[in-house]
Amino acid sequence: MAIIGNIRKHSGLVVIIVGVAIAAFVIGDFSKKTARNTNDIGTVNGESIPYAEFNAKVEKNLELQKENSGSDKITDQETYQLRQSTWTSTVKELLMGEEFDELGLTVSPEELFDQVQGKQPHRFILQYFKDPKTGQYSPSVVLNYLKNLDKMEPKAKNQWLQFEKAIKDDRRDSKFNTLITKGYYVPKAFLKRDFINQSKALKVLSVAPALTSISDSSIKLTDTDYQKFYDKNKNYFFMEDASRELDYVLFEVKPSDIDRKKTASDVAMLFRDFQTSLDAMTFTNANSDVKADTMFVKKGTFPSQLDTLLFAAKPGAVFPPFEFNNSWYMAKLIDMQDRPDSMKGSQILLAFAGTGNENIKRTKAEAKSKIDSLMAALKKSPQSFAEAAKKYSDYPSAKDDGGDLKWFKDGNPNFDPFFKAGLELKPNEMKVVETRIGYSLFLLTEKSAPVKKVKAAVITRAIVPSNQTFQDTYMKASTFAGQNKTTDAFEKAAVAQGLQKRSAPNIREMDNYVMGLPSAREMVRWAYAENTKVGEVSPVFDLTGKYGIAVLKAISSKGQQPLNDIKPRIESSVKSLKKIDLMVEKMKKELATTKDITALANKLNTKLDTSMVTFSGNNRSNIGREAEIVGQLFTSKKAELLGPLAGNYGAYFVYISDVTEAPAKDDFSYEKMIQTQQFNQRVSGNMYPALEKTAKITDNRLKFY
């Protein structure tokens, strides 16, 4: 059963690895929502993804997520991420399924059997089926598990089927990647050319006058200047996805004066009961916003004011309420001790019937008698403790580690019985300790120096807004939205009311996060609604502890962005390009007076740089980042003055003073291995995105949530 627990714990991770949908669900009334004019969440290369089927998968994955996490509570952000993963994995299954079907890629039952029980099992089997004593993979553990599968509960059987499917899918993916990578070949001519490009180097002298010598005010941009820059960099202005730009203001819900007074009154009443409570820890857990910490803690753990009071008091002292960081605190000092932070020791465990081990038949009295005898014997020869642990201890790892518990910290609940015993012991002393799994003979070997620690019952009460404050804040936000229906009115009202206007560019259709707002899905949906126009002001959005109102500033459609839409964005770059053109003209005039690069540097009031340049890059000089100019240099002759050359970052004069040829080389086996490895990595990382980019995918999720 330990194995199935391990599979349960990690099955979600395994499924993520192989691209199987693991978990997602849709908040609220997702199952009740329907989209107009479609029953499909989307299509992939003409194949529909029906809403009903997708939702069934969501529900199934939700159950798996709950089982893996052990919790029914999921945050809005987790909801969004899980929803995204369900969509991503569904699309991937369809796209890869097409490829697998076309190639006839399958995993036969015989092959799957070999992956589970063969001589070289799958890595998932190696990872999860280990002998608990050795920590190594054990075929007998796999066999024993499969033999008992029919006796396990249905949930365990389903976990195994999912685990088996993960192995099968991973095996098929591996075959597909292998087909691609084995079809790759690196000709020797390419290897030689690449070696030369990396090894051949030019020693160059370069002059690059600073563009800052040309003031911005002297630059007058024309439509031709913008068009020139746009045409040269057109690829950068292609939008893979549509986007929206929003401005928004927030109305934060903060506790009012009435809320603060009410909380202070409640805290005062609570303190009266706290003073007379017979069990301070139980009272704290019943009334505090933060669960009571029953550990002994060092100085510096509590808020500074309380920390000082606790370590200067005596046990039993009660400290009245005080406000700190928007919360109220009150406390009672339960105990104070000088305690070590950690201990080191060993144990010999003798279990007895009823402690969970079905193979143990000895009674509790028999176990106590035997452990007492062992302690009497080992007190005379404590150096034999490890050997005795290997021989007598019922703890699974004792035969390997001799009962060594290593270092354990104060407050670790798993070692609490040993720590309490160790407080009374000196190094190399022993004590019999009763635990939930039997009697343990504990040998203390070492402990850290004691420090002063306290145990305190601390009640924390946060000062939070009341329902009335939420309503009042919502009314303010609603009034703002209702009275300011245009962009101008929105901006003027924000200034008048002292509200900070925030901007959120490049919002994608399925985003959940909007510039500091982690759960802003409804705001995004509004921005993408068909009837939302540029300049329109939104209704009020509930953003968990705050209310937001947005105005749609811009809509960018998928595809090539028109020049007029991006002019403000590229203005500074166009100015730089204009400055480069002006600098080229200035440099041409100086070139008419001299061909000496040193003299040109002096005339242009700039320094002369010396650098080594290779064709493949990795150049630290200014000239090295100009790919087109580097290419031109490697087609030029030694001792030739080039320029002025207009680059992307400046204008240059370049003189090639020396050439270092690549060394002679005939064996490129190492280079071939490196390039093959790099290609294999690119296949793993880029193969699926390439398939996805060329696929015809329709995404209708916005219509559903």
N, C-alpha and C positions, 0 to 999 in steps of 0.2 A: 504493500500500500504506500510505502514511502516513495516508490518510483512513480506511481500514478500521481502522487501529490507533486512531485517534481515536474512531471509533464504538464500538470494543470497550471503550475506556477509560471512555466515558461512557454506554454503552447502559443500564447498570443504573440510573443516575440518571434517564435519560429515561423509563424504564419506570415508575419510582417516581412521576414527575410525573403520568403519565396513569393511574395507578391499576392498572397491570398488575403481577402478582406478580413480584418479581425474584429473591428468594433466600431459602431457608430450608432447614434440614434438622433432623432429629430425632436426638438423640444416642443412642449405644448401639445397642440392638437394636430400634429403632423399628419396622422392617419386620416384626419377628417378633411384636410385641405385638398382641393383639386385645382388644376390649372386649366385655364380657358384654352379651348381648341386643341388640346393634346392630352393623351393619356400616358405619354412617354416622358420619362425623366430625361431621356436623350437618345441619340442614335450613334452608332459607330460603324462607319463604312456601310451605311444603309441598314444595319441590323438594329432593331429597336431595343431599348431598355424600358420595358413597361413599368409604370409606377408601382403597380401591385407587386410585381416580382422584386423590384428594388426594395420596396418597403419590407417585404418578407425577409430579405437578406439583412436589412438593417435590424429588424427585430431579433433575428437569430444571432447576429453579431453582438447585439446589445446584451443578450443573455450570457454570451461568452465573456464579454467585458466585465459584467457584474461578477461572474464566477471567479475570474482571474484576479480582480481587484478586491473581492470580498466586501464590496460596498455598493449600495444602491444609489449613492449620491454622486453626481457628476456635475462639475461646474459648466458654465456657459462656454468657456474657452475650450474645455475638454470636449464638450458636445460638438462644437464647431470642428475641431481637429479630427474627431472620430467620424463625423459626417464626411469630411473631405477624404479621409482614407478609404471609406467605403466606395465613394465615387471613383477614386483613383484606381483601386484594385479591380473594380468592375470593368472599367475601360481597358485596363491592362489584360485582364482575362480574355476579353473579346479579341483584342488585337493580337495577342500572342497565340490565342486559339486558332486564328486564321493561319498564322505562320506554321504552327505545328501540324494542322490538318493538311496544308499544302505540301509539306515535306514528308508527311506520314510518320511524324515523330510520336512514339508511344513508349510506355514502360510496361512491359509484359508482366503477368503474374509471377512468372519464374524469376524475372529480373528483380521484382520487388521483394520476393522471398530472399534472394541473394543479398539484397541491400539490408535486410533485417537480420538474417541469420547466417549469412555467408562468411567466408574467411576474411573478407575485407568489407565489413559493414559500413553503412552510411555514417557520416560524421555526427548526425543527430543521435544515432544509436550509441556511438562511442561516448558522446557527451553525457547522456542521461542514464545509461545502464552500467553502473559501476559497483564494484564490490565495496560495501561500506567499510570493510576492514582495511583494504589496501588502497582504496580510492582509484583503482584502475578498472578499465573496462573488463567485464566478465561475461562470456557467452552463456554461462549457466544462469546468470541473472535474467538475461533476455528469455531463455527457454522457460525458466520457472514462472516468469511473469505471464507469458503467453499461455502456459498450461492452466493458469488460474484465472484467465480473462473471463471465461464463461461464468465464473462464480462471483464476479464483481458486479457492483450496482450498474444500472444502465448508463448513468452519467459517466462512469469510468470507461465504459465501452465506447461511448461517443468520443471521449477524449482520445482514446487510442486510434479511432478511425480518423480523426483530424490529424493526429500525429503521423499516421501512415500516409495520409494524403500529402502532408507537407514534404515527406521524404520523396514521394512519387513526383510531385511538382518540381522539387529542387533537382531531381535527377534529369527530368526532361529539359529544364532550363540549362543545365550543364551540357547536355548533348547539343542544344541549339548553339550555345556560345562556342563550343568546340568546332562545330561545322564552320562557323565564320572564321575563327582564328586560324584553323588549319588551312583555310583557303588563301591565307596571306603569305606572300613571298617577297623577300627583300633582295633585289638583284645586286650583284657586287658593284656594278657601276654606280648605283644609287648610294651605296655605303661609302664608296670612294669619294663621290662628290660631297657627301655630307661631312666626311672627315676633313676634306680640304676646306670646306666652308667654315669649319670650326677651328682649323689649325692655321691656315694662311692669315697673316696679319699685316696691316698697313700702319706704318708710323706716319701720323699726319700732324701738320701744323694747321690750326684753324683760328679764324677770327669771327666772332659773333657779337656785333655791337648790341648793347642793351636797348630793348624796345622802349624802355621807360624814358629814354631821351626824347621821345616823341610824345607830347602831351595829348591827353584824351580830347581836350577842348579844340585841338587843331584838326581833329578827324571829323570829316563830314561824310556820313554814309549815304549811299544812294541805293536805289533798288537793284542796280547792277551788282553792287558789292554784296548785298544779301543773296542774290541769285547765284553769284559765283561760289560763295561759301556753301550754300545749300546743295548745289550740283556736285560739288566735290565730296560732300559728306552725306549724300542722300541715304545711304544704307542706315545711318544712325537715326534717321527720322521715320523709320518704318515701325509701326506699332503692332506687335504680335497680338496684343489684346486691347480692347477698348478700355478707357479709363475715365474717371470723373475727378473734378476738383471741387472741394467744398471749403467754405468758411463757416465757422460755427462758434457759438458762445455757450457757456455752461452756467447753470444755476446750481451751485453746490448746496446740498442739504446739510446745514450745520446746526448743532444744538442752539436753541434760543435761550435767552435769559430765564424764561419760565422753565424750560427743560433742565437747565442747570440747577435752579432752585429746587425743583421737584426731585432731582437726583440727590442733591445734598440732604434734603429732608428724609428721603428713603434711606440714605446711608446712615443718618443719625439714628433712626429707629432700628436699623439693622445692628448698629454698634451696641445698643443697649442689650439686645438679645445675645450678641456675640460675647459680651463681658460675662454673662451668667451661664453660658453654655457649658455643659459638663464634658463634652467631647468636641474640642475646637476643630479637629481635622474633619470630622463628619459634618459639622455645621458649615465649615468652609466649602466643602464639596457640594453641599446642598444650596449654597447661596452665592458663590463666587462665579464670575464670568470665566475665570481660569481655574482649572482643576488644581487642588492642593498638591504641592510637591512634598512627598514624605521622606525625601532624601536629606542627609546632612550635606550642607553646601558651604563653600568657602566665602570669605569676604569678597564683595564685588559682584555678587550674583543678583542682589535685589536693587531696586531704585536707590539712588545714592542716599537720600534722606533716611529711608527705612533701613538701609544697610548699616549706616552709622549707629542708629538706635539699637538695632538687634545685637550687634557685637559689643555694645557697651552695657547691656542689661543682664539680668539674671533670669533663669527659666521661670516661667509663670507670668512674666511681665506682659502687659497688654498695651498696645499703642493705638491711640485714637485716630480717626480718619484724617487723611490729608490728601489734597489734590495734586496730581503730578501727570503731565502729558495727557491731559484730557481723560483721566481716570481717577477714581478714588481708591485709596488703599487703607486697610486697617490690618493689624497683625497681632498674633500672640506667640511669644517665644516658648516653644515646647521643650527644647533641650539644647544643651551646648556641650560639646566634647572635643577633646584633642584626638584626632583620627588621622590615620594615614590615607593618602589618595589611592594607593594600590597595594596589592599583596601578590605574592607568588607562593604556590604550594603544590601538593600532590594529594591524591585520594586513592583509597581502596574501597570500592563499592561492593556491599553485600546486599543484594535485593532479596525480597521475600514474597511469598504468595500474596497477590492482591495489589502489587505495585506496577502491574502492566506487562510484565514479562511472563508469558504463559508457560515457559520452560522451567521457571523457578518453582520448586515445590517446598522449599524450606519455610518454616513458620517464622513469624516475627521474633519470637523468643529465641529460636535457634540462631537466627541471624545476629541478634544482639549478643548472644553468648559467644559466637565465633568471632565477632568483631572485637569484643573485649579481650579475647585470648590473643588475637593478632596484635593488638596494641601493647599488651603486656610483653609479648615476645619481641616486638620491634623497638620498644623503648630501650632494650638492651643492645640492639644492633640496628640503629636507624639507617645505616648505610645500605641495608638490605631491603629498604622500602620499595624501590622500583622493581626488584625481582619478585617480591611478594605480590605486588600489584599485577604483574604479568601472570602470576600463577593463580591468584585467588579472586581478583576483581571481576565483577560482572559487567563493568563498563566496556562497551564494544571496542574502544580504541586502546584500552589499557595494555593489551598484549604487544602493541607497537610502541606506545609512548611511556609505559611504566606508570600510568596514572598522573602524568604531568598536567597540571591545570594552567601552567604558564602564568603570566601576570593578569590579574583581573582588578577592575576599578571599583571603588566605593560607589554604591548605588546601583550596580548591575544586579537586577533581580535574580538572574540565573545563579549567581554566586553568593547571594545574601547570607545563607546559612554558614558558609565557609568564612565570609568576612566577619560576621559576628563572633565566630569562634576565634578567628585570628586576632581580634582585638585583645583577647585575654592571654594569648600565647606569645612566647618568645621564639625566635628562629630555632628550628629543629625540634620543637615541642609538638605533641599530637593531642587530638581530641576526637571523640566519637560524635558525629553529627547526624541527626536524623533528617532526611530529605523526603520528598514525595516519591522517590524511586528506590528508597532503601536506607540502610545505615552506611555511612561513609566514615572511614578513618582518615581524618584530615591531618596532614603534616605541613606546618608552616615552614617555608624555607627562607623567605625574605619579605620585608615590608618597608615601604617608604617612610620617611620621617613624618611624625604626626604634626598636623596643623589645626588651628582652632576652626571648628565648624559648628553651624547651628541648624536646628530643625525648627521651622516656623510654620504656623498656619496663617497664610496671607490671603485675605479676601480682596478681590479686585472687582470694581464696578465701573464700567465704561460710561462716560457721559455721552448719550446718544440722542439723536433727534426723536421727538415724539411723532405720533401719527399726524397730529395737528400741524407740526412743523413741516412735515412732508407735504401736507395739503396746501399750506400757505406758500411754500416754495413752488409747488406745481402751479398754483394760481398766478404767481409772478411770471413764471415762464410762459404760461398760456396767454397772459395779457401782452407780453412782449411779442409773441408770435402773432397774435391777433391784430395788434396795432401797427406792425411793421411788415408789410407785405412785399416790399421792393428791396432791392439791394441797397439803394441809397438810404432808405428809411432804416434798414437793418443796421447799417454801419453807423449812422448818426445816433441811433438809440443806444447802441453798444457803448459809444463814447460817452454819451450823456449819463448813462447808468453805471459807468466805471467797469464795464464788463470787458474782459480781455478777448479780443477776436483772434481765433486760431485758424490756421490754414492747413488743409490736408490735400495735397496733390496726389496724382497717380493712384487713385483708388480703383482696384479691380472689381469685377462683377461679383466674385464669390469671396471677397475679403470680409473678415469679421473685425479686424483691428483698424481703427482710424486714429492715427496720431495721438497716442496717449489714452485712447478709449478701447480697452480690450474686448468689449462686448457690444459692438455698435452695428450689428447685423441689420437691424431694422432701418437704421440711417442709410446704410449702403443700398438696401432694397428700394428705399424711397428715391435715392439719387438715380437709380437705374430704371425706375418706372417709366413706362412709355409716355405718360402724360406730364412728367416733370420736365419743365423747361429751364433753360439757363436764366438766372436771375430770380427764380422762384424761391420763396422762403418756406421751410418745412413746418410741419406740426411739431409738437413737443415729443421728444424721445426720452423714455425712461432708461437711464444708463447706470443703474445700480449705485444709488447714493448721490446721484446728480441728475439733472434734467438738461437736455441739449436741444438747441434750435440751430438749423443749418440753412445756408443759402447755396444753391448750385451755381458755381462760378464758371465752370467750363465743361464741355463734353468733347472728348477725343475719341474718334471712331477707330476701329481696327483698320490697319493698312497704312499706306503712305500718308504722312501728315502734310497738309498744305503749308507752303512757306509762310503765309500770313498768320497761321495759327502759332507758329513757333518763333516769330521774329523777336519778341521780347526775351526769349530764352537764349537766343544765339547772338544777341547784340554785342556782348563783350568779346566773343570769339571772332565776330566779323571785324570788330575794331582791331583786334590783334592781327588778323590777316591783312587789313588795310595798312597797318603800321609796317608789316613785313614788306609789302609792295613799295611803300615810301622809302624804307631803308634800302631796298635793292637799288632804287634810283639814285639814292645818295652814294651808295657804294660804287655804282657805275661811274659816277663823276670822279671819284677818287682814283679808280682804276685807270682812268685816262691820264693820270699824272705819274703813276708808278706801277710796276708789276711786282715789286718786292713786298712779300707778305708782312715782313716786320715793319716796314715803312707804312703799309696800309693800316696795321694795328695802331700805330702812333697817330696817324691822321684821323682815325675813327675813335680815338681816345678810349681804346679797350685793350685788354691783354691778349697775348698770343698763347694759345693753349697747345700743349703737346700731348698726344694720346695714341694708344694702340687700338686699332679697330679691326674686328673680324666680321665676316659676312653674316654669320649666324647670330650676331648680337652679343649680349652679355658685356656691353660696352658702357663704361661709367661716364664717359665724356658727354658733353652736350650734343656733339655730332653723332654719337652712337645711337641716340634715340630717334634719329631721322632716317627711317628705313629706306626711303626713296633715294636720299642722298648717299647713304652707304652703298646701295646698289650701283649708283653712278660711279662711285669711287673705285669699285672693283672692276670697272670696264675702262678705267683711265690709266694713263702711263705715269711712271715715276718721274718726279721732278717737274710735274705739270701743275700750274696754278689754275684752280677751278673756281669759278664764281664771277659775280655773286650768285649764290644758289639760294632759292627761296624754299624753305622747309615749312613744317607745320608749327614750329615753335620759334623760328627766327630766320635771319638771313646770314649767309656764311661765305667767307673765302676759305678755301682749303688747298693745302699744298702737301703732296705725297712725298715725304722725304726718304722713305725706305720701305722695302717690301721683304717680309720674311715668308718664304715659301713653306708649304706644308712638308714635313719630313716624308721620306719614302716609306711606303707601307704596303704590304701585300696581304697580310692576314687580317681579315676584318671579322673574325668569328665573335670576338667580344662585342663589337659594335652591333653585329647582327642579333646577338642575344638581347642586348639592351633595347634595340628597336622593336624586337618581337615582344618583349615584356611590356613595353609602352603601348604597343598596339593592342595587346590582350587586355590591358587596363582600360584603354579607350573603348573597347568592345563592351566590357562590363558596365562602364559608366554611361556611354553615349548611344549604345545600340537601340535601347527602347525609346529614349527621347527622339531619335531619328525616325523611328516607325510612327511614333505619335504625331510628329510634326507633319508627316505626309498623309496621315489618315484624315478622313472626312468625319469630324466629330461634331455633333450638335448637342449643346448643353442647355437643357431647359430647367435646370435646378432653380433658377431665379423665380420661375413661375410657381414653384411649390414651397420654397422657403427662402 
